[in-house]
Amino acid sequence: MPYKDKKVEKLYYTIGEVSKELNINPSTVRFWEKEFDFINPKKNSKGNRIYTLRDKENIGLVYYLLKEQKLTIEGARKKIKNNRDSAFNQVEAIRSLQEIKNLLNEIKEEL
């Protein structure tokens, strides 16, 4: 799912950082790059992938559709093609609710 950290965002992220944040293997991220043409990381002079915040959000959307909604790759492609904005909004709403839940759990533990 897309993540927007509350701290200052970096300009670029490594495949290790992206995969660790979503708790998936780097090979999964590379596979999704081949399956979804809107995931287009740049490569540095050494040939390492570097991801922007937009790339992270796209990978998060794919993660949400495949892992949490249990869609097939083809199903995820269709959902994104038919209504990408709606899919992003749904992911953002869920992310916000998870943040609220975490905050409430922290408050509960302090009481």
N, C-alpha and C positions, 0 to 999 in steps of 0.2 A: 504494500500500500504506500502511496506517496507520503513522504515525510518532509515537513518543514520544521527544522530545528528552530528553537527560540533563540539560540545563540546566533552570532553572525555566521552567515553561510560562506563557505569556501567557494572559490570559482570552479575548481575541478576536484574530482574524486577519483580514486583508483578503483579498479574492479574489486579489490579486496574490501575496501570500505563499503562499497555498495552492497556486495553480497553479504557482508557481516551484518549490516543494518537490517537486512531482510531475512537473515538466517537461512541463506541458500548458498549453494556452491557456486564458485566463479564459473564453472562449466555450464551451469544453468543459465547464467546471465549471457554467456557467449552464445548458447543455443537460442535464447530468445531474440538475440540480435539478428540471427539468421531468419527466424520465423516472423518477426515483426519489423517491417521496414522503417518504422518511425523511431526505432532505437538506433541512433547513429553516433556512437562515441567517436571522438577524434582520437588520433594517435600521436604520441609525442615523438621526439626524434629517435628514441630507442625502440619505438614500435609498441609501447605500452598504451593500453586504452585509457583515455581520460574522459570522465563523464561530467556533464554539467548538471545543474539542479534540474533542468528540464528533462535530461536523460534519466535522472533518478526518479522523477515523477512518472515518466513513461514506464519505467521498469516496475515501479510500484503499482501502477494501474494493471499491468500484465500479471503481476503477482496476485493482486486482489481477485482478478477474474479467474485465473487458473487455480490458485491454491485455496482461496476462501469461497468463491462462488462455484468452484468445481466445474468450470466450463472446459470444454476441449479447446485446443489451439484454434481450430476452425471456428468454434463458437465465440471465442474471445475476439477473433478477427472481425467477425460479423457484427458483434456488439459495438466494437470500436468504430467500424465503418459506418454503421447506421446511426449511432448517436454517441459520439465520443465525449461531448460536453456533459451529457447526462451521466455517463460512466464516471468521469472525473468528479462530478458533483457528489455522486453517491459515495465514492471513495473518501472525499474530503469530509463529508458528513460523518462517516463511520470513524475516521481518524479523530475528528473533534469529540465525538462521543467517548472514544477510548481515552482521550486526554482528560475529559471530565470525570470519567470513572476512576482513573488513576489518582486524580486530585482528591476525589471524595474518599477513596481508600486511604490516602495519606492522612486526611483529616480524621478519619475514623480511628486510625492507629494512634494518633496523638491524643485522642480523648480518653 
